[in-house]
Amino acid sequence: MKRGPFLLGALSGLTVVANADHVFARALADTPLPGLPGADNRVLLLINLQGGNDGLNCVVPHGDPTYYQVRQNIAVAPSDVLHIDARVGLNPRMTAFKKLYDKNMVAIVQGVGYPAPDHSHFRSTEIWQTAVPDRYEHTGWLGRYLDGANLPADNLFNAIALAQVLPEVLVAQKTDVPSVAALAGYGLVSDRNAAARRTYSELVADNRFPFQSPYLAHVAEIEDHAQRGSEELPKLIAGYTSDAAYPATPLGRSLALAAQIVGSRSGTRVLYIQHGSFDTHVSQRGTQDRLLGEFSDAIAAFYGDLAAHGNDTRVLTMTFSEFGRRIASNASGGTDHGEASPLFLIGGGVKGGLYGTTPDLGGVQTNMGNLKYTTDFRSVYATVIERWLGRPSAPVLFGNYPQIGGLIS
Amino acid sequence: MAAGLHRPTGQLDVTTALVPYAGPWNERAASHLMRRAGFGATPGELHRMLTRSMQQTVDDLIHFPPADASPPGELVDLQTLLAQGPLRGLDADTRRQRLMGFRMEERRSILALQHWWLNRMLVTPAPLQEKMTFLLHGHFTTAAIQKNVTPALIYQQNQLYRDNALGNLRDLTLVVSKDPAMLLYLDNARSSKAHPNENYARELMELFTLGRGNYSEEDVRQSARAFTGWTINRATQQFVQNPRLHDDGVKTFLGRTGNFDGSDIVTVIYQQPACSAFWATTLLNWFVYNDPEPQLVDAVAHLLEKNDYQLAPVLSVLLRSNVFFSERAYRALVKSPAEFVVGTYKAFGMPEIDPSAVRAMAQMGQVLFYPPNVAGWPGGAAWLTSQMMIARQNFVAGLVNSAAMQQSPWLSALPRSAGQAAGVLLQTILQGDVPQQSFAQLASYLDGSAESALGTLSPENFELRVRGGAYLAMAMPAYQLN
């Protein structure tokens, strides 16, 4: 394993890596891969709108009379909708996001889902994150991308989950992705002085343990990442200054850190953030409107910050949610678990506008009160993998899915 | 490495797996038992166990005396809010202030409960009861404060798990189905014949008893009908069956047809072979090792059925079995934050957990009474992220540098010889589960000889070095493993 040389290099500060593999890996990292688009410094930011974002009160079909019939207690009044066209518009709290849309920075893909949808949060979240609906798969689609992408093997930060728990989408075979919920918590306390650090590196350099455990190698690797990562990350992202005003929300704080990472020398290509919970079985308007407002304000601040540092075209943001919600509202002013919903792509490379088929609520696109999908989410993933990350999508998605034309230039 | 649950390498011998273990009964075996059946053991507790046999020790774990578990002072319930007078007629600002005040009270209550439970895990004379309570809390999940689950109700639920910790799983499932916190958390309290809510019915089968693939969507709908009318009385906050909300029509559920109510549903569920397999897997994952072989699951499922889902006789077999004490099971689980924190206080032999441990545990990813979702804490490799590892090591650093360390009876009494001190540290904290040269490396750290060039340690600060040595031992890979 690769832990030995790291520990020597990072801990003693003396032995600056007399290790040929390491030097080679560094050199390789500085060399662009020829012939592939996306082999430069592009970043994909994935935002999980966790809990099941209700698509119909997010991208509101204000031109569809059925919407107002079946959602009397929670419908967004036509005059409140931020009109995109005569059929759909955005939730009234998404004014900042609407401005990005009007600048052609936002693509809305409508009616996204997958065959035989599962209504369980856990299973459907797993399906969106593994991109495998019909069997249990342990690796995530971005984990498989990372495993195959020839990114610098010695860089701990090729991908970072800005979350406390590593999401399934970043679970890989060969790549261990750090999760960093907040920079303040991502550091070993200072009393881990040089003496303790050195002894620690000696202690863990030996792996001849008098017992076996299916988790032993993983623990050792993670402990190494904890030590090395907490020392390296603050240095890598130091020196970044920004006067962007982010909203004082968890998403705002995460996106501020994301902008700093993008603007640093960490070489990060993939970021993950979670926002929610959108599981609005009761009193949906209060909760979902607030969450969408937080999303809209934070994303606007993020792209403002990125633009001020010349990074806005480097970052493609994509949202997803495990499912949309039931077409009709329930008696509690909420909606139950449903099926298809829209997702957003923002920023780098995106050609703004509406994609996919606008749902027809009274028509044939329904399945027992749920919206049938018209675009397979793996088509969106395939487009992002091929057009933005510059990798073949078939090995990542275990098959070929048609790309969405024009979505990413 | 992929997340999830991982099975140890090597072969299972299913024919001898559940036969009582006859190997050596020593510190290593006793520590293993207490890490699994409890939250670790103090050096004094281990010493006492070794004066008895393995069989007697397991008997003590199973047949524990009833223990007082009164709550930590007054807990906030709805009456606390109502006692302040009616909300009606108040202007919007006053009303908001009163509700905000109530929320603050709730949070204080929950913090007190979290701290209370951690200390209970530490000092209970019935560790297995508390360990099962902790399993059931993450299994039949309910989160406090959301959906009007007040601190008083979450304590009531916690006590219910404690009362049934080694009881009958079928009976427990029925009382959980009537538990006010559960009725609120999974929305059955608002389920009616006109609008059946499927949330509880689905999770009852998916996460609590059968697992996916062992029921149909139609079974979810039909059982949701059977549970309609199981709700809570708003004034007393306790379970009631409301006949006006109940659907008393005929339902067909898992192949049976009848005018079922919730208790019939539970009965039918516990007749399914998938149910015993589901619980066998749950118990094996919790006590023995992850992703157990189907043959081992079958053997334990058979044991559950034979004992009519009584936990005490099943755990009595499991905790003294060959497979439980096997090398394959040894250190084969990842410690949860609660096990890590409580186990650390146990290892030092300290009498009381500091309230700051609650916040430290949040950074490790576990907040008692707030499971991340209805599926509970995923466990296994999900506990192994660099962020969580940093939080674990920082917790230990904070603890070893606190004044409370003087309460550790053995740490301040360590031998002055660095070599002997290193031996005691690695034996007491890790049962010697380290590479052989760790002893010399730690001794060299303790006597400061390794650091002469850096000059950070001097022979005078023995105590500081001992604390640093304890910190280093607890940063070793084995210490993350149960």
Interface residues (C-beta under 8 A of the other chain):
Chain A: H119 S120 H121 F122 R123 H138 T139 A161 Q164 V165 L166 E168 V171 A172 Q173 D176 P178 S179 V180 A181 G185 Y186 G187 L188 V189 D191 R192 N193 A194 A195 A196 R198 T199 Y200 E202 L203 V204 D206 N207 R208 F209 P210 F211 Q212 S213 P214 Y215 L216 A217 H218 V219 A220 E221 I222 E223 H225 A226 G229 S230 H281 N330 A331 S332 D336
Chain B: M1 A2 A3 G4 H6 R7 P8 T9 G10 D187 R190 H195 E198 N199 R202 E206 R212 E217 Y289 N290 E327 R328 Y330 R331 A332 L333 V334 Q363 G365 P372 N373 V374 A375 G380 A381 A382 L384 T385 S386 Q387 M388 M389 I390 A391 Q393 N394 A397 G398 N401 G432 D433 V434 P435 Q436 Q437 S438 Q441 L442 S444 Y445 G448 A450 E451 L454 T456 L457 G468 Y471 L472 A475 M476 P477 A478 Q480 L481
